[in-house]
Every structure is written in C-alpha cells, then in structure tokens.
C-alpha cells in the first residue's frame, strides 16, 4: 500500500480490548491506526461517577504500540455508544445513567449523540472534548458534535444519530434544497436542538459559540504535537475527582488537569522534578506560580480543565546556548513544506519563540496567544527560494499585529552562523532525522537585499495567496541603478537597536524594512514622499522607492522605503553628548565654586531674543549656534509640512473648542496611566529617586489642572502633520548642518494616531525633553566622576536653559510669521508646558518598565515644570 498509494493509511475498526487490538499494528508494518474502543465508555463513566479510576485503569492496560502507529480515539460515531468492552456491571450502570428510556438502547450500546448524553451541559461537553484531545492518539470528531447537534431516538435502528448535518436555518437545515419529504432522514426539530437554533451558520457568526470553542481547541491541539505523540504519565493526587497526567515529548511537557466533579475541587500535585518550571495555561498564556519541590496546589471550577505547558524559567531560557531552543520541523519532500505545507504549524511555534527575542518586536510586555503565517510570496534569489512572509501575532489582550519576516534556508556552515547570530528561526530535518538546515531571517542575506533593491524599478507585482507585493521607484533610483557598479551598491545591514531593519547600499541608498505592518500608508513613506516631491525643504533624505503589500479593496501595508544616503558624522544625540562632556570639562577647569555664574533673563519664551552672557558662550561653545540652527531647521520642516492647502492629508487645520476638549481628555488619560504605574513602582525606586516620585504623585491635581487650561480659552495657531517622535536621535549631524530622519512616528501608536494633525509644538516639546536627557545622562552613565556631580548640577541647569532658549528663539523667529504658532506668547507657553508634561509622563512609563534608575530624569522634569523651574517657563 505504501509503495503504490502515497499518503494513504490503513485504519483498523476492531471493537476489542487494547491488548487484542494492538495486534492489528503488527510490527509497524500492518495497520497505521486502530480505534481504541474501550476508552470511549470509560470517559463517560468517569465523568458521571466523578472518579478518575475508569480512565486511568483502561489506559494503564493499553500496551505500547510501534513507532509511527497511533490509536484513533473518539467520543461518538455513526453507530451506538458501544458497551461491548465493559463489564456487565458497568454496562448496567451506563444504561441506568445514560439511557433510561429503552428506546435509546440498541444492541449492546446507546444510540445518542454527545450533547444529549451530557444533558446539553456545555461545561461537561467541553470537558469531554478536552480529555479526548489530550489523550494519546488522534482524536476523531463525529459530524454535528462540533456544534452540539441533538438526535432523534424515535427513528429506527441507528438512524437517530444519522440525521442531516445542520448547516443553516434554511430549509432542510441547509443540507439540501430538495423537497423535505425526499430526505433520507428528517432534520432535528426537537425544541432544545432545533436546526433553526443549532446550526453552523448561526455559530460561525458568534465568537462565543461552541463551534468557535472547538476551533480554538483544535488549534491548540495542533500547536502542541506532544498531545499526539508524547508519552503519558498519570499523577496520583489524593482527590480522586481530579484527573491529572503529564504528556512529554522531545523536551516539551504539558500538564493536563481535569475536574470530573460538578463541584469545585482542589488537588496537590507532585511536580517536584520540575522544580523551577513555570506552568503556562495554553489558551490564554496565563503564567501560574512557579513549581517548587513542595506539592503544587490547584483549585478547579466544576467540570473544568487546565492544559498547562511547563516552561523553563525566563532566566534559564535566556542563559541557554544559542540554537538549543530552536523548533524542529520535519519535512518529507522539500524544505518549502515548512512554510507552505502542514509542517508550517511547527514553524509557527518556532516563530512564537523567536519573535519576542527580536529588538524590533514591539510587544515584549504582552503575552502571545498564537502565531500564524497569513501570507507568503515566494521569490527566487540566485536560485534560492526566499519567502516574503507576513506573520500574524495574536495576544491574550488587545488586537493582533502583523509582522514582516522574509524567510530563507541556510545549510551547513551558513546554518550554524545563523544560529550563532540569533537569526535562525527553526531547524529543518528530513523524516530520517538528518539535518536539512535552518530557516532564518533573510534580511541578513545580502543577495536578497540587493535583489529587492533591483526589483523596485520593475514595478512588479509579486503575487501571494491573498494579495501581491508591489514596488515603485523614482527616477533618481532608476538612474543610480543603471549607472552604478555592483560594488558601489554593496548592501550592509545596520546593527543598530531599532524598531525596524535598515540596509545601507554603499554610500548611495538606505532601505528601511518595516517589521510591524499597519494597514494604511506609512507616515514614513507618506511624509517623506510629500517633502521630497511637493516642497522645497531639502534637509531630509529624499524618498526614492517603496515596497508595499496590497489586497483587493483594502488599504496597503508599507513594507519598505528607500531613501538617499546622507553622509554624516553621526546623529545629533551623540554630537550633543560630546558637547555636554566638553562643557562639563570647561566648567570643572574654569571655576572653583559650584554656583551658577549668571542670572537667567526670564522665561525661555520671553518675547525678546536674549543675548547669552559671555561666560555661557565661552562654556557652552559652538553648540549654542548648533542648537539655534537645529531650531531653524525644525521650524522650516513645520512650515513645509503646513505649506499645501490643496492636499487634505497635509492641509493645516485650526484649533477648535471640540479639539481642545479632546486634547485635554487625551492628556488626562495618558497622565492617569503613567501616574498609576508610578504609584505601583515608587516604593521600589532608589531612595534618591523615590522622593521625587512621591512629589510627582502628590502633584497629580496640579498636573490635571495644568492640562485643563487647554480648554479654558480659545487657542490660536494651526494643527499640522508633525514628525511625531522628534528627538536628537532622529537628526543626523553632517558636520555643518542637520538632516531630519524617521517620520514613522511613535511605533507603539496605531497608524491612525500617528497621522493625526497636532500643534507643531509637540515636536518642539520632544526636542526640549531630549536636551534634558542629554544634560542629565552625563551625570548618570558614569561619564562624570561621582565627586563632581554636585558641582555640576547647577551648571547642567544652565546648559539646558541656554541651549533650549537658543533653540526656541530660532524656532519662533522662523515659524511665528507663518501663523502656525499661537499669536499669544502665553498660549505658546501653555501648550509647550502641557506637551512637555505629556512627553515626560510617557518617559516615566518607559523608564519604569526598562530602566527604573533613569526614571529620575523625567520625574525631575515633571517636578521642575510644576514648580516653574523648567526651561519652558
């Protein structure tokens, strides 16, 4: 059979005891599968007696079977619930419990469907299916049981469980359009199971239906192959109403715990050998307390169950050698099966483990529920197959994300290099266990990157299952590709800590590949293309090409953008840190006392442009002029973004009372979230930071009062498309000038939020906060001797004030005449303070989650704003 008919199997239907039925497997050379009849009635006995013994007893009597063979397990089928493989006493018990009406009995069995047998109790039905899907073997569902169909015991023979499938509420339950009298059996019209109420169509549209519950159960069963091929070991808690067993295979462990009782139960489980493991509930990815050497205590609701994956502690996982935790995908023909065929389920499990380790993965704080490959576009690169893959990541809370990961196959030494680099996703093996290679992130493949660049001018449509990848290129890119030698465009993957992946092609182009994709035009592409083609502003890299994924009647997903390369000396953040270091050196070598040498001439937002004192000019040096130039370039950017009234996406809009109320609500909501987190973490902060944190918490009312002022008078000025994530790290320093980058906006926000029009002062506030970080970071990261810190603190405030004022003076000189800013300087001050508070509160949340000791920087900024000591006042 195997030689002549590929992908066929022989299934033995032998109603015998397990030690007799096992003979049909032979030595692995006869039947591939055999029904396990005796386990079926014992599942029903166990749930009614509320005792695990019948189930444990029959499975312990089941002998081992040859490798490659499997039992077929089931709850119901087209015949009766057979009771041949039970004792006479057990048969009598089953009749009394499940077939009181003699018409429900036939031969040595019971002719009922699953739902009526369980009294249509959904908890019991779910529990029975969960046990079926967690026992060794392949679960087999009888049609209709996935929606809870009823039966008709008044039909003769076994026909009561063979009625037409209930597809819809239409005639004949959607089974047939013929005259109802011509059906071989009538549809179910019992009021409790009537086809108009119980049908596929109705349940398909209800995510809480039993049909969807079964789909989720099947998905989890596929996700954990250990449930099909793993060993089974029964635990023996004292409470016999609790059935608990372990499934293990290839280092994968799953603990199944079921409450067979109609009442709440508890149990102590002996899991001492898994000391340190963390049980994770597979449906919701909820992490339970870690296992210790003591008995593990669990409570269970009536007729409920847990599937708990026993995972190693996070610390141990991080210390494991690279590549040891890679998923293994077994293929029969070609490695492409791992992406396009059934083995892709194992690859998806590998992606689920691999994705959170990526720097560009933006949901590290969220619990992943599942990973699914939703689109693949196969391309040929130097005779190698590369798949442009879209991966949907679902979470226990919130909406799913879609990530772009091009996947290729590396073999031999190249495979181990990918493993060491952390870019390997899964190992591919043949069925005989020999190694094929590893599936890896093909962004590291220089040939793929160059192929993608060369493809842009062709305007090709690379078709996938549901859509197509499209490319565009401007004339500058087409000309450069024609005129450049291959060596001039050698691709180099930037190793920066970014939320996307960037590839530099010689000194000509930079391609940014987006990892998390949103439906709609990316601001990076939209704003960049607008500035390149519709304005005269040239202090941004020109957009010359793009890659998008398109589906019919849906918004495009931007996968990549190509910019011109800008020769530079690094970003403005590094340039500023160097300037701060030089400033502190001059302070320490030029003054003996720790006091600030000058008085500040009022607010940073004073109407008159200030002349900085000679001592400040001497100490800060040329960076004052650099800050002024940056302020000018920032204003020119905003003027350009607000220069086209004929484009609805970029046309400036005025402040309105409705918008101001919306702005207040947004500011207030964000503040509440940040302050709530601060309240939970403040006690764990270092002592010198804790006091500032408590002061900020005590200033909650003052923060809300400050935010409310945006609703108390009509504001002037305009709202425009802004940068959205503006700070020193988003600006390149060329040695003489500045070039502004990355118009993607804050990656954590939705695309719709990033495209909102806001006051340009949002970007200004972001830059002022960045100056604050640059000044304070020098005192935190060890660049200053501890004994010099107190001396330098007042000088740090001076640097921040004069640099901020230099930046703002130039900004206002350039932007004010255009009408973008409020006419009243007090309104400018009001908005700037509110936006700085908003930004600092965001920074508090970020630092508390990533660098708690650095939370002092935004906390101090908030405190100073509230006390009127900030550079913005």
Helices and strands as residue ranges (DSSP letters): E 11-12, H 18-21, G 22-25, E 33-35, H 37-49, H 53-60, E 70-74, E 81-82, H 88-98, G 102-104, E 105-106, E 109-110, H 114-117, H 122-134, E 138-140, G 159-161, G 171-174, G 180-182, H 200-204, H 210-223, H 226-229, E 231-234, E 242-249, E 252-259, E 265-269, G 272-274, E 278-281, E 286-290, E 296-300, E 305-311, H 314-319, E 327-331, H 337-340, H 344-355, E 368-381, E 384-395, E 401-410, H 412-421, E 424-430, E 435-441, G 442-444, H 446-455, G 456-458, E 461-463, E 468-473, H 475-483, G 486-489, E 491-493, E 501-505, E 509-513, E 516-517, H 523-534, E 543-550, E 557-564, H 572-590, H 614-620, H 623-641, E 653-654, H 657-681, G 682-684, H 687-698, H 700-708, G 709-711, E 718-720, G 728-730, E 731-733, E 738-740, H 751-754, E 758-759, H 761-780, G 786-788, H 789-815, G 816-818, H 825-850, G 852-854, H 855-867
